[in-house]
Amino acid sequence: MKKYLVGGAVRDSLLNLPIIEKDWVITGSNPQEMLKIGYEQVGKDFPVFLHPTSHEEYALARTERKNGKGYTGFICYTNPSVTIEEDLYRRDLTINAMAYDMHGNLLDPYNGQRDIKLKLLRHVSDAFYEDPLRILRVARFAAKFKHMGFSIASETLQLMIQMSSSELQLLSSERIWTETKKALITNNPQVYFQILKKCGALNILFPEIYTLFTISGSKKWHLNFNNLGSHTMTKLSNISRLTKDLAIRFSILCCNLSEQHNSSKQLIISSVNNLCKRLTIPNNILKLSKIVAIYYNDLYDVTTLSSEMIIRIFNKFNCWHCPKNIEQIIYINKSHLLDHQCYTQLSYYQENFLRTAFKLTKQIKAHDVISSGFQNINIGKELHNRRINILNAWNKNYK
Ligand SMILES: Nc1ccn([C@@H]2O[C@H](COP(=O)(O)OP(=O)(O)OP(=O)(O)O)[C@@H](O)[C@H]2O)c(=O)n1
């Protein structure tokens, strides 16, 4: 039996990045032997085992051959005679197809080190074609390693274009969302969507976002962009410089839906619902995305908003029950301002405005309203009025 460290851990160690997870491959063994020495079998489809103490994943070396459509249409062949080179051959990218043996020697049969030097994401072999998720994986790695200068090899991009037109429809929503989530928390998540668009996958996986690239913007802040899609990508890039929060980053993808649907609330909401429900996106992200889709444009110059509108925004973001949601409003406002030359000054001024407005209105408590004699639905109405009054009084002094 021989043991090899494989995949992302080898790639990341060569890129001097922290190793998050270790995957291992075993050659010259079989399931019976693995169970006998204390490993626990976890893979149903593939022979994968958990180490008895470290709980890291150990897979028996395998080859795969496609015999049907989609992710499940594989014949997986495992046998003590399958070599590490054969196992590495079925993997997606050359930079992911290297291994360290137990003596620390690097095995690199498909030139992963060369591609690390060339900063290229290149597929190992035609086996790449066998899993359409790899289109999303490559787009994600392009986003993750953009700051290091990585790009996609032209032959790999060609293959991704071919694949997008055939098997992409068969990917499960869960796999699409899992990969998209990982892409969204990279430094440059906009690259993920740009690559998907380039290879013809965006219109299949995210038609709501794809359509934005076919519409030119009409508002003053769209002037520097060819279409609403490019504007959305810039906003996604902007927000990613400010926060790693997945929900906020995803919600920004919906920032131009209002423009696309001529501010029809019904159409905006159904578009966000279609997108999020199809991809099984969690409810908190769906909720925030709807609010951003409807109120994004109002969060531009917040100092010009009416008191009524400020209160409505605090209501929509559920700030009274969850005061930390004021941060979401501030991030979204800043993502608007980031293109401005005087960003620091503007964003400081607007952040201050939002924080003060929230601090003032938050002081007004339901129990004070109740103790002044208000009951039932009048409590809410009075709370609302008092909040508006306090903002009106403050706004006068502020301006
Ligand atoms: N569709 C896939 C998924 C995984 N792999 C291979 O399995 C390894 C481990 O996969 P995974 O843990 O999903 O990703 P990593 O490459 O380790 O990268 P990260 O942890 O950043 O997601 C990959 O490196 C690659 O060799 C593959 O070839 N095709």
The ligand as an ORCA input file, in Angstrom:
! r2SCAN-3c Opt
* xyz 0 1
  N     -15.010     17.876    -10.513
  C     -13.820     17.614     -9.979
  C     -13.616     17.757     -8.586
  C     -12.365     17.466     -8.060
  N     -11.368     17.025     -8.877
  C     -10.057     16.643     -8.313
  O     -10.170     16.406     -6.923
  C      -9.302     17.291     -6.180
  C      -9.948     17.722     -4.875
  O     -11.145     18.398     -5.160
  P     -11.754     19.530     -4.216
  O     -11.415     19.234     -2.808
  O     -13.180     19.683     -4.613
  O     -11.059     20.887     -4.695
  P      -9.569     21.391     -4.564
  O      -8.893     21.295     -5.890
  O      -8.899     20.745     -3.411
  O      -9.709     22.953     -4.354
  P     -10.487     23.761     -3.245
  O     -10.255     23.076     -1.946
  O      -9.929     25.133     -3.339
  O     -11.926     23.705     -3.673
  C      -9.025     18.434     -7.145
  O      -7.811     19.095     -6.848
  C      -8.961     17.697     -8.475
  O      -7.745     17.007     -8.600
  C     -11.577     16.897    -10.238
  O     -10.671     16.525    -10.959
  N     -12.810     17.186    -10.767
*
